[in-house]
Amino acid sequence: MYSKLKLITGNSNRALAEEVARYAGVPLADIDLFKFSNDESFVKINDNVRGADVFIIQPTNRPVNDNLMDLLIMIDALKRASAQRINCVIPYYAYARSDKKDQPRVPITAKLVADLLTVAGANRIIAVDFHAEQIQGFFNIPVDHLYSVPTFARYFQSMDIQDIVVVSPDSGGANRARALAKRLNCGFAIGDKRRTGNDDKSELFNIIGDVCGKSTILFDDIIDTGGSLIKVANALQQYDVKRIFAACTHGVLSGHAVQNIMESPIEKLFVTNTIPLSEEAVQCPKIVQLSIAEMLAIAIKKIHIEESLSILFR
């Protein structure tokens, strides 16, 4: 067992880190993190971390490259300050959608990021809902992969929605949506996208599964511009569904995503706080943010005392 537990954070999502610290009962360590006028980042750890079990809470959301570089520099600073173990809590793992070589002469950036973290000196990764499960295998160090499904399941159960069907926007996210449907003890369906002509933009969305007259929950891991999610929501309207909700772990919400959500048939969009919401998203009446801070705090305490994390998946 490690003698000292330390929590530190960068600038990517301080509100989440502070909430995790409150649940864990451990204050955030004092650090200096800023940029020089030449745009280079600087980190100084002001607390003694020698022999400590340190957890860096730093999702790699926008600005992605700045937050990723800050994380790497914090790891290096801790390693040189003789921290015994460096654990990276990365609720949102950037570049996760670049997880395979699906075109000629393109990188597998998710693997590159894994290599950078490992070489920098990380001893363990704690992440939430990787876009692709195989990203765990990109690391040669332990990875604790946490899931938002229990958080969403508890919230939807408290809403007491009748006749629910969980819908995956595509086949790639079927396992994720199926896991939520299993917890809600409800039906499950999949969106099927097909080309209707030579034009790459010509698409037809079909729904595989019984959704007629049901309340539907579109469930995915990331909502970026919201284009695909909204197309499936529009397709659901053709099946006379009662209500359309959407939920995703990582609310990137780039471009005109918030405006698109407001104009869509989606009644409510539920996201977690792995990524801080923009002011526009905070003010949007359709967007509801759920917290995963307690789950992260439990995971951190369990990892620190070398106990199983299985309680988080029950």
C-alpha positions in Angstrom: 0.0 0.0 0.0 1.2 3.5 -0.8 1.7 5.8 2.2 0.5 9.2 0.7 -2.4 9.9 -1.6 -2.1 13.1 -3.6 -4.5 14.6 -6.1 -3.4 17.2 -8.6 -5.1 18.8 -11.6 -4.3 21.0 -14.6 -6.6 23.5 -16.2 -8.7 21.3 -18.4 -11.6 20.6 -16.0 -10.8 22.0 -12.6 -14.5 21.9 -11.5 -14.5 18.1 -11.9 -11.2 17.7 -10.1 -12.5 19.8 -7.2 -15.6 17.7 -6.9 -13.6 14.5 -7.0 -11.4 15.9 -4.2 -14.4 16.7 -2.1 -15.8 13.1 -2.5 -12.4 11.6 -1.8 -11.7 13.8 1.2 -8.3 14.7 -0.2 -7.4 18.3 -1.1 -5.9 19.1 -4.4 -2.1 19.6 -4.3 -0.8 23.1 -5.0 0.9 23.5 -8.3 1.9 26.4 -10.6 0.8 25.8 -14.2 1.0 28.6 -16.8 2.3 29.6 -20.2 5.2 31.8 -20.9 4.8 34.6 -23.5 6.4 32.3 -26.1 3.5 29.9 -25.6 5.6 27.2 -23.8 3.9 25.6 -20.7 5.5 25.5 -17.3 4.6 23.3 -14.3 5.9 23.4 -10.7 4.6 21.1 -8.0 4.6 23.1 -4.8 3.7 20.1 -2.5 6.1 17.4 -1.4 5.2 14.3 -3.5 8.3 12.1 -2.7 7.1 8.5 -2.2 3.5 9.5 -2.9 0.7 7.8 -4.9 -0.3 10.7 -7.1 -3.4 10.9 -9.3 -3.5 13.6 -12.0 -7.0 14.5 -13.0 -6.7 15.9 -16.5 -9.1 15.2 -19.3 -7.7 16.1 -22.7 -10.6 18.2 -24.0 -10.3 21.5 -25.9 -7.7 23.0 -26.3 -6.7 19.3 -26.8 -3.0 19.7 -27.6 -2.5 22.2 -24.7 -4.2 20.0 -22.2 -2.4 16.9 -23.4 1.0 18.7 -23.3 0.2 20.0 -19.8 -0.5 16.4 -18.7 2.8 15.1 -20.1 4.7 17.9 -18.4 3.0 17.2 -15.0 3.9 13.6 -15.3 7.5 14.5 -16.0 7.6 16.9 -13.1 6.2 14.3 -10.7 8.6 11.6 -11.9 11.6 14.0 -11.3 10.1 14.9 -7.8 10.3 11.1 -6.9 6.6 10.3 -6.8 6.3 6.6 -6.1 3.4 6.0 -8.6 1.8 8.3 -11.2 -1.8 7.6 -12.1 -3.4 9.6 -14.9 -7.1 10.1 -14.5 -8.2 11.0 -18.1 -12.0 11.1 -18.1 -12.0 12.1 -21.8 -9.3 10.6 -23.9 -8.6 12.8 -27.0 -7.8 11.3 -30.4 -9.7 8.1 -29.4 -11.5 8.1 -32.8 -8.2 7.7 -34.5 -7.9 4.1 -33.3 -7.2 2.3 -36.5 -5.6 2.7 -39.9 -8.7 3.0 -42.0 -7.2 4.9 -44.9 -3.8 4.8 -46.6 -1.0 6.9 -45.0 -2.9 8.0 -41.9 -1.7 7.8 -38.2 -3.2 5.8 -35.3 -3.1 8.8 -33.0 -4.8 7.1 -30.1 -1.8 4.7 -29.9 0.7 7.6 -30.3 -0.9 9.3 -27.3 -0.7 6.1 -25.3 3.0 5.9 -26.1 3.6 9.5 -25.1 1.9 9.0 -21.7 3.9 5.8 -21.0 7.2 7.2 -22.0 6.6 10.4 -20.0 6.4 8.2 -16.9 2.7 7.3 -16.2 2.3 4.1 -14.2 -1.5 3.7 -14.6 -4.3 5.1 -16.7 -7.9 5.6 -15.4 -10.3 6.5 -18.2 -14.0 6.7 -18.8 -15.7 5.2 -21.9 -13.0 4.9 -24.5 -14.4 5.3 -27.9 -13.1 1.9 -28.8 -12.4 -0.9 -26.3 -9.1 -1.9 -28.0 -7.5 1.4 -26.9 -6.9 -0.4 -23.5 -4.5 -2.6 -25.4 -2.5 0.4 -26.7 -0.9 0.7 -23.3 1.8 -1.4 -21.7 0.8 -0.3 -18.3 -2.4 -1.0 -16.3 -5.6 0.6 -17.5 -8.7 0.9 -15.4 -11.6 1.5 -17.9 -14.6 2.9 -16.2 -18.1 3.2 -17.6 -20.8 5.9 -17.4 -23.7 3.4 -17.9 -24.4 2.9 -14.1 -24.7 6.7 -13.7 -27.1 7.1 -16.6 -29.1 4.0 -15.5 -29.7 5.4 -12.0 -30.8 8.7 -13.4 -33.2 7.2 -16.0 -34.7 4.9 -13.3 -35.4 8.0 -11.2 -37.2 9.6 -14.1 -39.7 6.7 -14.3 -40.0 6.8 -18.1 -42.5 4.3 -19.4 -42.0 1.9 -22.4 -38.3 2.6 -22.9 -36.2 1.4 -25.8 -32.5 2.2 -25.8 -31.3 3.0 -29.4 -27.7 2.8 -30.6 -27.1 5.4 -33.4 -25.0 2.8 -35.2 -23.7 -0.8 -35.0 -20.4 0.4 -33.5 -22.0 1.5 -30.3 -24.3 -1.5 -29.9 -22.6 -3.1 -27.0 -22.7 0.2 -25.1 -26.4 0.8 -25.7 -27.2 -2.9 -25.0 -25.5 -2.5 -21.5 -27.8 0.4 -20.7 -30.8 -1.5 -21.9 -29.9 -4.4 -19.7 -29.7 -2.3 -16.6 -33.0 -0.6 -17.4 -34.6 -4.0 -18.3 -35.9 -2.6 -21.5 -35.9 -3.0 -25.3 -32.9 -2.3 -27.6 -32.7 -1.1 -31.2 -29.9 0.0 -33.6 -29.8 2.8 -36.2 -28.7 1.6 -39.7 -27.2 4.2 -42.1 -27.2 3.4 -45.8 -26.2 5.3 -48.9 -29.0 5.9 -51.3 -27.0 7.0 -54.3 -23.6 8.1 -55.6 -23.7 11.2 -53.6 -21.8 10.7 -50.3 -24.3 12.9 -48.5 -27.3 10.8 -49.6 -28.2 8.8 -46.5 -31.2 6.8 -45.3 -31.5 5.9 -41.6 -33.5 2.8 -40.8 -34.2 1.6 -37.2 -33.6 -2.1 -36.5 -35.9 -3.0 -33.6 -39.3 -2.3 -32.2 -39.6 1.4 -31.3 -43.2 2.1 -32.5 -45.1 4.0 -29.8 -42.1 3.8 -27.3 -40.0 6.3 -25.4 -36.5 6.1 -26.9 -33.1 6.9 -25.4 -30.4 7.5 -28.0 -27.2 6.4 -26.3 -23.6 7.0 -27.5 -20.2 7.8 -26.1 -19.4 11.1 -27.8 -21.6 13.8 -29.3 -19.5 16.2 -31.4 -21.4 18.2 -33.9 -24.5 16.1 -33.2 -25.2 15.5 -36.9 -25.5 11.7 -36.8 -27.4 11.6 -33.6 -30.0 14.1 -34.8 -30.4 12.2 -38.1 -31.3 9.1 -36.1 -33.7 11.2 -34.0 -35.4 12.4 -37.1 -35.7 8.9 -38.4 -37.3 7.8 -35.1 -40.1 10.4 -35.6 -41.2 8.3 -38.6 -42.0 5.4 -36.2 -44.4 7.5 -34.1 -42.2 7.3 -30.9 -43.7 9.0 -27.8 -40.5 10.7 -26.7 -36.9 11.0 -27.8 -34.1 11.5 -25.2 -30.4 11.3 -25.9 -27.5 10.5 -23.7 -23.7 10.5 -24.2 -20.7 10.3 -21.9 -18.6 13.0 -23.6 -20.3 16.2 -24.6 -17.8 17.7 -27.0 -20.5 19.8 -28.6 -18.4 21.5 -31.2 -19.4 23.8 -34.0 -23.2 24.5 -34.1 -24.0 21.4 -32.0 -26.0 23.2 -29.3 -28.1 25.1 -31.9 -28.6 21.8 -33.7 -29.8 20.1 -30.5 -32.2 22.9 -29.8 -33.8 22.6 -33.3 -33.9 18.8 -33.2 -36.8 16.5 -31.9 -34.6 15.5 -29.0 -36.4 16.4 -25.8 -33.4 16.3 -23.5 -29.7 15.5 -24.0 -27.9 14.1 -21.0 -24.1 14.3 -20.8 -21.6 13.8 -18.0 -19.0 16.3 -16.8 -16.0 14.5 -18.3 -15.8 17.7 -20.4 -16.8 21.2 -19.1 -19.7 22.6 -21.0 -19.5 25.9 -22.9 -21.6 28.8 -21.7 -24.0 28.3 -24.6 -24.5 24.6 -23.6 -25.0 25.5 -19.9 -27.8 27.9 -20.9 -29.4 25.4 -23.2 -32.6 24.1 -21.6 -32.3 20.8 -23.4 -28.9 19.9 -22.1 -28.6 18.2 -18.6 -25.2 17.4 -17.1 -24.7 14.5 -14.8 -21.6 14.1 -12.5 -19.2 11.2 -12.5 -17.1 12.7 -9.7 -18.2 10.2 -7.0 -17.4 7.3 -9.3 -13.9 8.7 -10.0 -13.4 9.4 -6.3 -14.3 5.8 -5.4 -12.0 4.4 -8.1 -9.1 6.6 -6.9 -9.5 5.4 -3.2 -9.9 1.8 -4.3 -6.8 1.9 -6.5 -4.8 3.6 -3.7 -5.5 0.8 -1.2 -5.2 -1.9 -3.9 -8.8 -3.0 -3.8 -11.0 -4.3 -6.7 -13.1 -1.8 -8.7 -15.8 -4.3 -9.4 -18.2 -2.5 -7.1 -18.4 0.3 -9.7 -19.8 -2.1 -12.3 -22.6 -3.6 -10.3 
